[in-house]
Amino acid sequence: MSELFDAVDALVASRATLPPPAERKRLRAAHGLTIDEVAGALKVRRATVSGWESGKTEPRPPERDAYARLLDKLAELYPAASAPAAETAPAPDAPVPAPAQPLSAEPTSGAGV
């Protein structure tokens, strides 16, 4: 039964998507890891990890699976921050509010307004 689970895990891992290169670097740096530390843990050269983080190369199994696992764990610890501008910007279809009108000292009747 364990063999079946291992085979299923291998299928899932082979299709796992990796974050974009800039996010890979952000996650590593957020945890205070150096490229050398990641390279040592994955038993690859420093230039290999550098290539993965720059987008020049992509990891291949079995290192890809271990690298994906590392990045998944780091993403749990350091989720990507949402862009503050997107939270405060009005929706594209939202009406633009009219500019504020100066307050008048005289009451208006409401007629003709």
DRENKOL-111160 format. One record per atom (N, C-alpha, C): residue number from 1; residue in three letters; atom name; y, z, x. Coordinates in Angstrom, 3 decimals, padded with zeros to 6 digits. Each point is the difference from the previous one (the first is absolute). Layout:
N
NUM / ala / CA / Y / Z / X
...
***
This chain:
113
1 / met / N / -001.192 / 000.000 / 000.821
1 / met / CA / 001.192 / 000.000 / -000.821
1 / met / C / 001.260 / 000.000 / 000.868
2 / ser / N / -000.051 / 000.714 / 001.122
2 / ser / CA / 001.136 / 000.059 / 000.905
2 / ser / C / 000.335 / -001.382 / 000.543
3 / glu / N / -001.017 / -000.825 / 000.231
3 / glu / CA / 000.236 / -001.349 / 000.503
3 / glu / C / 000.815 / -000.816 / -000.996
4 / leu / N / -000.278 / 000.180 / -001.285
4 / leu / CA / 000.743 / -000.720 / -001.030
4 / leu / C / 001.471 / 000.417 / 000.005
5 / phe / N / 000.230 / 001.292 / 000.099
5 / phe / CA / 001.380 / 000.489 / 000.035
5 / phe / C / 000.731 / -000.510 / 001.239
6 / asp / N / -000.698 / 000.005 / 001.130
6 / asp / CA / 000.610 / -000.514 / 001.228
6 / asp / C / 000.348 / -001.473 / -000.145
7 / ala / N / -000.879 / -000.760 / -000.639
7 / ala / CA / 000.258 / -001.430 / -000.206
7 / ala / C / 001.199 / -000.210 / -000.918
8 / val / N / 000.099 / 000.809 / -001.046
8 / val / CA / 001.141 / -000.100 / -000.923
8 / val / C / 001.280 / 000.394 / 000.722
9 / asp / N / -000.034 / 001.077 / 000.759
9 / asp / CA / 001.180 / 000.425 / 000.760
9 / asp / C / 000.446 / -001.088 / 000.964
10 / ala / N / -000.939 / -000.662 / 000.625
10 / ala / CA / 000.334 / -001.067 / 000.937
10 / ala / C / 000.668 / -001.169 / -000.719
11 / leu / N / -000.477 / -000.339 / -001.214
11 / leu / CA / 000.627 / -001.073 / -000.774
11 / leu / C / 001.431 / 000.346 / -000.366
12 / val / N / 000.210 / 001.223 / -000.451
12 / val / CA / 001.342 / 000.434 / -000.392
12 / val / C / 000.922 / 000.006 / 001.210
13 / ala / N / -000.475 / 000.524 / 001.106
13 / ala / CA / 000.824 / 000.075 / 001.209
13 / ala / C / 000.355 / -001.388 / 000.519
14 / ser / N / -000.901 / -000.952 / -000.141
14 / ser / CA / 000.280 / -001.340 / 000.515
14 / ser / C / 001.081 / -000.694 / -000.810
15 / arg / N / 000.235 / 000.454 / -001.212
15 / arg / CA / 001.023 / -000.601 / -000.852
15 / arg / C / 001.271 / 000.852 / -000.080
16 / ala / N / -000.007 / 001.116 / 000.706
16 / ala / CA / 001.156 / 000.897 / -000.039
16 / ala / C / 001.222 / -000.720 / 000.556
17 / thr / N / 001.105 / 000.181 / -000.686
17 / thr / CA / 001.227 / -000.612 / 000.486
17 / thr / C / 000.742 / 000.994 / 000.883
18 / leu / N / 000.610 / -000.528 / 001.010
18 / leu / CA / 000.803 / 000.827 / 000.892
18 / leu / C / 001.459 / -000.139 / -000.391
19 / pro / N / 000.792 / 001.040 / 000.218
19 / pro / CA / 001.434 / -000.125 / -000.276
19 / pro / C / 000.632 / -001.008 / 000.953
20 / pro / N / 001.196 / -000.468 / -000.330
20 / pro / CA / 000.687 / -000.929 / 000.905
20 / pro / C / 000.213 / 000.649 / 001.376
21 / pro / N / 000.150 / -000.822 / 001.025
21 / pro / CA / 000.150 / 000.537 / 001.362
21 / pro / C / 001.094 / 001.062 / 000.150
22 / ala / N / 001.157 / -000.197 / -000.612
22 / ala / CA / 001.077 / 000.991 / 000.141
22 / ala / C / -000.409 / 001.345 / -000.592
23 / glu / N / -000.771 / -000.033 / -001.092
23 / glu / CA / -000.465 / 001.250 / -000.618
23 / glu / C / -001.042 / 000.672 / 000.888
24 / arg / N / -000.812 / -000.763 / 000.665
24 / arg / CA / -000.985 / 000.571 / 000.933
24 / arg / C / 000.717 / 000.806 / 001.074
25 / lys / N / 001.040 / -000.601 / 000.539
25 / lys / CA / 000.775 / 000.668 / 001.047
25 / lys / C / 000.698 / 001.238 / -000.558
26 / arg / N / 000.565 / -000.107 / -001.211
26 / arg / CA / 000.690 / 001.136 / -000.615
26 / arg / C / -000.949 / 001.172 / -000.181
27 / leu / N / -001.191 / -000.283 / -000.475
27 / leu / CA / -000.971 / 001.073 / -000.236
27 / leu / C / -000.406 / 000.678 / 001.300
28 / arg / N / -000.255 / -000.802 / 001.028
28 / arg / CA / -000.370 / 000.583 / 001.300
28 / arg / C / 001.109 / 000.899 / 000.522
29 / ala / N / 001.228 / -000.523 / -000.039
29 / ala / CA / 001.140 / 000.755 / 000.521
29 / ala / C / 000.280 / 001.245 / -000.844
30 / ala / N / -000.188 / -000.102 / -001.315
30 / ala / CA / 000.260 / 001.147 / -000.878
30 / ala / C / -000.885 / 001.184 / 000.372
31 / his / N / -001.191 / -000.279 / 000.485
31 / his / CA / -000.914 / 001.072 / 000.384
31 / his / C / 000.162 / 000.391 / 001.464
32 / gly / N / 000.927 / -000.669 / 000.683
32 / gly / CA / 000.250 / 000.325 / 001.398
32 / gly / C / -001.057 / -000.526 / 000.954
33 / leu / N / -000.730 / -001.017 / -000.413
33 / leu / CA / -001.032 / -000.566 / 000.857
33 / leu / C / 000.587 / -001.100 / 000.878
34 / thr / N / -000.487 / -000.095 / 001.204
34 / thr / CA / 000.405 / -001.091 / 000.879
34 / thr / C / -000.997 / -001.143 / -000.162
35 / ile / N / 000.408 / -001.169 / 000.451
35 / ile / CA / -000.909 / -001.150 / -000.021
35 / ile / C / -001.228 / 000.311 / 000.854
36 / asp / N / 000.216 / 000.664 / 001.120
36 / asp / CA / -001.116 / 000.349 / 000.889
36 / asp / C / -001.007 / 000.920 / -000.691
37 / glu / N / 000.486 / 000.947 / -000.794
37 / glu / CA / -000.903 / 000.911 / -000.711
37 / glu / C / -000.850 / -000.748 / -001.018
38 / val / N / 000.626 / -000.893 / -000.752
38 / val / CA / -000.747 / -000.782 / -000.988
38 / val / C / -001.005 / -000.901 / 000.715
39 / ala / N / 000.432 / -000.648 / 001.063
39 / ala / CA / -000.887 / -000.880 / 000.758
39 / ala / C / -001.198 / 000.788 / 000.537
40 / gly / N / 000.253 / 001.183 / 000.520
40 / gly / CA / -001.087 / 000.824 / 000.526
40 / gly / C / -000.991 / 000.405 / -001.070
41 / ala / N / 000.502 / 000.381 / -001.165
41 / ala / CA / -000.881 / 000.418 / -001.091
41 / ala / C / -000.853 / -001.163 / -000.508
42 / leu / N / 000.581 / -001.202 / -000.006
42 / leu / CA / -000.721 / -001.169 / -000.507
42 / leu / C / -000.757 / -000.749 / 001.097
43 / lys / N / 000.141 / 000.484 / 001.244
43 / lys / CA / -000.671 / -000.599 / 001.156
43 / lys / C / 000.371 / -001.477 / 000.174
44 / val / N / 001.316 / -000.239 / -000.099
44 / val / CA / 000.547 / -001.336 / 000.257
44 / val / C / 001.138 / 000.147 / 000.994
45 / arg / N / 000.500 / -001.130 / 000.473
45 / arg / CA / 001.118 / 000.045 / 000.946
45 / arg / C / 001.313 / 000.271 / -000.730
46 / arg / N / 000.946 / 000.506 / 000.747
46 / arg / CA / 001.343 / 000.263 / -000.538
46 / arg / C / 000.607 / -001.282 / -000.570
47 / ala / N / -000.176 / -001.104 / 000.700
47 / ala / CA / 000.554 / -001.288 / -000.434
47 / ala / C / -000.597 / -000.437 / -001.342
48 / thr / N / -001.232 / 000.412 / -000.262
48 / thr / CA / -000.643 / -000.355 / -001.270
48 / thr / C / 000.721 / 000.675 / -001.158
49 / val / N / 000.250 / 001.288 / 000.108
49 / val / CA / 000.703 / 000.729 / -001.056
49 / val / C / 001.423 / -000.525 / -000.129
50 / ser / N / 000.634 / -000.275 / 001.102
50 / ser / CA / 001.348 / -000.555 / -000.019
50 / ser / C / 000.016 / -001.330 / -000.762
51 / gly / N / -001.005 / -000.828 / 000.224
51 / gly / CA / -000.104 / -001.269 / -000.716
51 / gly / C / -000.190 / 000.188 / -001.487
52 / trp / N / -000.778 / 001.009 / -000.393
52 / trp / CA / -000.199 / 000.283 / -001.424
52 / trp / C / 001.300 / 000.437 / -000.645
53 / glu / N / 000.778 / 000.794 / 000.723
53 / glu / CA / 001.258 / 000.515 / -000.558
53 / glu / C / 001.117 / -001.038 / 000.004
54 / ser / N / -000.112 / -001.000 / 000.834
54 / ser / CA / 001.026 / -001.039 / 000.040
54 / ser / C / -000.354 / -001.171 / -000.903
55 / gly / N / -001.232 / -000.039 / -000.477
55 / gly / CA / -000.438 / -001.089 / -000.855
55 / gly / C / -000.498 / -001.211 / 000.770
56 / lys / N / -000.112 / 000.119 / 001.310
56 / lys / CA / -000.488 / -001.122 / 000.811
56 / lys / C / -001.504 / -000.190 / -000.145
57 / thr / N / -000.708 / 001.089 / -000.233
57 / thr / CA / -001.452 / -000.049 / -000.185
57 / thr / C / -000.392 / 000.915 / -001.146
58 / glu / N / -001.227 / -000.180 / -000.486
58 / glu / CA / -000.546 / 000.860 / -001.048
58 / glu / C / -001.291 / 000.619 / 000.518
59 / pro / N / -000.241 / 001.245 / -000.354
59 / pro / CA / -001.232 / 000.638 / 000.467
59 / pro / C / -001.240 / -000.623 / -000.653
60 / arg / N / -001.105 / 000.009 / 000.741
60 / arg / CA / -001.279 / -000.488 / -000.506
60 / arg / C / -001.008 / 001.147 / 000.012
61 / pro / N / -001.025 / -000.092 / -000.862
61 / pro / CA / -001.023 / 001.049 / -000.010
61 / pro / C / -000.639 / 000.136 / 001.381
62 / pro / N / -000.414 / 001.166 / 000.384
62 / pro / CA / 000.021 / 001.250 / -000.749
62 / pro / C / 001.318 / 000.767 / 000.135
63 / glu / N / 000.868 / -000.413 / 000.930
63 / glu / CA / 001.266 / 000.723 / 000.191
63 / glu / C / 000.873 / -000.056 / -001.252
64 / arg / N / -000.059 / -001.111 / -000.725
64 / arg / CA / 000.808 / -000.141 / -001.209
64 / arg / C / -000.302 / 001.125 / -000.993
65 / asp / N / -001.268 / 000.301 / -000.179
65 / asp / CA / -000.390 / 001.045 / -000.951
65 / asp / C / 000.550 / 001.361 / 000.408
66 / ala / N / -000.109 / 000.306 / 001.285
66 / ala / CA / 000.508 / 001.279 / 000.494
66 / ala / C / 001.522 / 000.043 / -000.080
67 / tyr / N / 000.648 / -001.111 / 000.322
67 / tyr / CA / 001.472 / -000.071 / -000.057
67 / tyr / C / 000.473 / 000.134 / -001.449
68 / ala / N / -000.685 / -000.662 / -000.927
68 / ala / CA / 000.351 / 000.108 / -001.427
68 / ala / C / -000.147 / 001.446 / -000.469
69 / arg / N / -001.038 / 000.665 / 000.460
69 / arg / CA / -000.208 / 001.411 / -000.375
69 / arg / C / 001.139 / 000.875 / 000.522
70 / leu / N / 000.368 / -000.217 / 001.259
70 / leu / CA / 001.113 / 000.749 / 000.583
70 / leu / C / 001.274 / -000.230 / -000.807
71 / leu / N / 000.302 / -001.258 / -000.295
71 / leu / CA / 001.236 / -000.318 / -000.732
71 / leu / C / -000.025 / 000.573 / -001.415
72 / asp / N / -001.159 / -000.020 / -000.653
72 / asp / CA / -000.109 / 000.590 / -001.344
72 / asp / C / 000.308 / 001.490 / 000.031
73 / lys / N / -000.549 / 000.682 / 000.980
73 / lys / CA / 000.246 / 001.449 / 000.105
73 / lys / C / 001.468 / 000.290 / 000.309
74 / leu / N / 000.586 / -000.812 / 000.877
74 / leu / CA / 001.411 / 000.197 / 000.321
74 / leu / C / 000.889 / -000.326 / -001.203
75 / ala / N / -000.382 / -000.997 / -000.791
75 / ala / CA / 000.781 / -000.360 / -001.188
75 / ala / C / -000.026 / 001.123 / -001.035
76 / glu / N / -001.097 / 000.745 / -000.054
76 / glu / CA / -000.058 / 001.159 / -000.894
76 / glu / C / 000.975 / 001.080 / 000.458
77 / leu / N / 000.097 / 000.177 / 001.311
77 / leu / CA / 000.898 / 001.019 / 000.554
77 / leu / C / 001.465 / -000.424 / -000.033
78 / tyr / N / 000.233 / -001.300 / 000.189
78 / tyr / CA / 001.365 / -000.516 / 000.119
78 / tyr / C / 000.200 / -001.205 / -000.915
79 / pro / N / 000.054 / 000.248 / -001.323
79 / pro / CA / 000.176 / -001.132 / -000.914
79 / pro / C / 001.322 / -000.718 / 000.268
80 / ala / N / 000.006 / -001.285 / -000.264
80 / ala / CA / 001.211 / -000.798 / 000.204
80 / ala / C / 001.079 / 000.494 / -000.950
81 / ala / N / 001.193 / 000.179 / 000.525
81 / ala / CA / 001.125 / 000.449 / -000.828
81 / ala / C / 000.492 / -001.172 / -000.826
82 / ser / N / 000.333 / 000.271 / -001.265
82 / ser / CA / 000.551 / -001.073 / -000.823
82 / ser / C / 001.456 / -000.210 / 000.388
83 / ala / N / 000.450 / -001.201 / -000.183
83 / ala / CA / 001.376 / -000.346 / 000.376
83 / ala / C / 000.983 / 000.671 / -000.940
84 / pro / N / 000.932 / 000.823 / 000.514
84 / pro / CA / 000.953 / 000.683 / -000.867
84 / pro / C / 000.886 / -000.982 / -000.762
85 / ala / N / 000.352 / -001.131 / 000.593
85 / ala / CA / 000.872 / -000.952 / -000.676
85 / ala / C / -000.667 / -000.542 / -001.260
86 / ala / N / -001.311 / -000.150 / 000.040
86 / ala / CA / -000.709 / -000.534 / -001.156
86 / ala / C / 000.007 / 000.999 / -001.148
87 / glu / N / 000.021 / 001.281 / 000.310
87 / glu / CA / -000.013 / 001.005 / -001.051
87 / glu / C / 001.349 / 000.104 / -000.697
88 / thr / N / 001.080 / -000.246 / 000.698
88 / thr / CA / 001.316 / 000.190 / -000.587
88 / thr / C / 000.617 / -001.297 / -000.500
89 / ala / N / -000.541 / -001.126 / 000.405
89 / ala / CA / 000.561 / -001.282 / -000.432
89 / ala / C / -000.392 / -000.259 / -001.446
90 / pro / N / 000.904 / -000.589 / -000.797
90 / pro / CA / -000.359 / -000.308 / -001.374
90 / pro / C / -001.046 / -001.096 / -000.050
91 / ala / N / -000.756 / -000.012 / -001.075
91 / ala / CA / -001.005 / -001.039 / -000.187
91 / ala / C / 000.703 / -001.349 / -000.072
92 / pro / N / -000.653 / -001.065 / 000.413
92 / pro / CA / 000.660 / -001.314 / 000.014
92 / pro / C / 000.531 / -000.431 / -001.365
93 / asp / N / -000.661 / 000.383 / -001.080
93 / asp / CA / 000.436 / -000.402 / -001.335
93 / asp / C / 000.908 / 001.033 / -000.666
94 / ala / N / 000.291 / 001.081 / 000.681
94 / ala / CA / 000.823 / 001.055 / -000.596
94 / ala / C / 001.442 / -000.479 / -000.134
95 / pro / N / 000.651 / 000.349 / -001.121
95 / pro / CA / 001.402 / -000.402 / -000.144
95 / pro / C / 000.879 / 000.728 / 001.005
96 / val / N / 001.014 / -000.679 / 000.460
96 / val / CA / 000.937 / 000.598 / 000.946
96 / val / C / 001.000 / 000.808 / -000.806
97 / pro / N / 000.172 / 001.277 / 000.326
97 / pro / CA / 000.954 / 000.816 / -000.772
97 / pro / C / 001.423 / -000.498 / 000.194
98 / ala / N / 000.786 / 000.111 / -001.078
98 / ala / CA / 001.407 / -000.401 / 000.057
98 / ala / C / 000.764 / 000.999 / 000.853
99 / pro / N / 001.061 / -000.444 / 000.677
99 / pro / CA / 000.793 / 000.946 / 000.785
99 / pro / C / 000.635 / 001.046 / -000.916
100 / ala / N / 000.169 / 001.175 / 000.541
100 / ala / CA / 000.591 / 001.085 / -000.791
100 / ala / C / 001.444 / -000.333 / -000.351
101 / gln / N / 000.373 / 000.297 / -001.238
101 / gln / CA / 001.370 / -000.222 / -000.464
101 / gln / C / 000.779 / 001.294 / 000.170
102 / pro / N / 001.267 / -000.089 / 000.387
102 / pro / CA / 000.781 / 001.238 / 000.116
102 / pro / C / 000.161 / 000.646 / -001.370
103 / leu / N / -000.020 / 001.301 / -000.013
103 / leu / CA / 000.165 / 000.731 / -001.253
103 / leu / C / 001.452 / -000.055 / -000.437
104 / ser / N / 000.182 / -000.207 / -001.254
104 / ser / CA / 001.345 / -000.069 / -000.564
104 / ser / C / 000.356 / 001.365 / -000.568
105 / ala / N / 001.274 / 000.383 / 000.120
105 / ala / CA / 000.455 / 001.273 / -000.566
105 / ala / C / 000.157 / -000.129 / -001.506
106 / glu / N / 000.145 / -001.224 / -000.528
106 / glu / CA / 000.175 / -000.190 / -001.436
106 / glu / C / -001.342 / -000.289 / -000.639
107 / pro / N / -000.292 / 000.634 / -001.118
107 / pro / CA / -001.267 / -000.289 / -000.677
107 / pro / C / 000.067 / -001.415 / -000.571
108 / thr / N / -001.144 / -000.677 / 000.034
108 / thr / CA / -000.046 / -001.338 / -000.584
108 / thr / C / -000.626 / 000.090 / -001.373
109 / ser / N / 000.397 / -000.916 / -000.878
109 / ser / CA / -000.490 / 000.025 / -001.371
109 / ser / C / -001.380 / -000.619 / -000.088
110 / gly / N / -000.378 / -000.757 / 000.962
110 / gly / CA / -001.291 / -000.642 / -000.053
110 / gly / C / 000.075 / -001.353 / -000.642
111 / ala / N / 001.094 / -000.330 / -000.676
111 / ala / CA / 000.135 / -001.293 / -000.641
111 / ala / C / 000.360 / -001.011 / 001.065
112 / gly / N / -000.634 / -001.151 / -000.070
112 / gly / CA / 000.300 / -001.083 / 000.942
112 / gly / C / -000.552 / 000.237 / 001.375
113 / val / N / -000.859 / 000.982 / 000.184
113 / val / CA / -000.582 / 000.266 / 001.317
113 / val / C / -001.314 / -000.680 / 000.116
***
